[in-house]
Structure formats: structure tokens, C-alpha cells
Amino acid sequence: MKRKIEIFTAGCPTCEPVVEKVKGLACENCEVIVYNLNERCEAESCTALVKKYGINRMPAVVVDGKLLECCKTSAVDEEVLRAAGIGKR
């Protein structure tokens, strides 16, 4: 079963390095989905996900339905990404 990784961005230059970092760490067991909230999502689905996951800052990374701790209080951290299983086969 693939690990589902959702990245929420504002489509800004600050968010892009996080998207690239996550994609660079991801392996064949990771499914990476990027939601740019500046673009309308199909049927506003990404807006509903933002509320569901309790996202209050961008960029944010959710792994298998859980918002990573680093995304709640500070910047995205590579160690936290790896601890969440990103890049593990």
C-alpha cells in the first residue's frame, strides 16, 4: 500500500522548496499530491481538506491523513518528513 502524502501550498516562492524537498525524498511507495490553494480545486475539495486536517499555515504536509507536527508550529523539517515515512521503501 502506498503512503499518501498531501502537500498544501499557496503557490508562492516560499512553498516551492518544500514541494521539491518532499518530492525528492519520496520513493516508489509514496503517492505525492500537491494542492495549490491559489488555484481552485475540483469541487472545493482541497478547502474541505484544509479544514479537516486543521491546517493554519502554508506550506503544510499531511502523511496518511495526519498533519505533521512541524507544520503546526514551524517550518517543514526533513527529519520529521523522514520520521513520517517519506522515502522509506
N, C-alpha and C positions, 0 to 999 in steps of 0.2 A: 504494500500500500504506500502510495506517495505521500510525502509530507506536504501539506498545503501551506504556502507562505503567501500572505497578502501584504502588499506594501501600499500605504496610503500616502499620497503626496499632494502638494499644492501646485505641482508643475513648475516649481521655481528652481533657480540655480543651487539653492541650499539643499534641496531634496535629491537632486540628481546623483551626487556622490553616494548617497545611501542606497539608492536603487542599484547602482553599479556594484557596490560592495556586496549586497545581498546576492545579486545575480552571479558575481564572481565566486562567492562561497558555495552557491547551490550546486548540488550534484544531480545525477540522474534520478535519485529518489525524491527530488524536490520539485514541486509544481509552483512556479512563481507567477503571481498575478499582481499587476500594478494598477492601482486605481488613482487616476489623476482627478482630483476633486474640482479642478477648474474646468474640466470637460464634463458634460452631462453624462451620467451613467444610464444604462438602459433601465428604464422604469424607476429611476432614482434609487437603484439597488445599493449603490455604494454609500449613499447618505444614510440609508437604514442600517448598513453595517457599521458605520461610524458611531451611530447611537448604540447599537447592540454591544460593541466592544468597548464603549466608553472612551473613545479617542478624543483628546482635547488639544493635541499638538501634532504638528507635521514636521518631518515625516514620521510615520508610525509603522511598525512591523507586527503582524499577527501571525503566529505559527499554530497551525491546527486549532484555530478558534480562540487562541489566548493571546491577548495583547502583552508583548514583552515588557518586563519591569522597566527597562531602560527607557521605553517610550512613554512611560507615565510621568517620569520626573526629570529626565535629562536626555542627552543625545544618544543616538543608536550606537551601541558598543559591540565591537567584533566578538569579544569574549562571550557576551550574552547571546549573540547570534549563534555561535558555535555550541554553547550550552543548550540552546533550544533545539539542536539537532541539525541546523543548516549545514550542509556539506558532509554529513555522515551518511555512509552507504549502508 
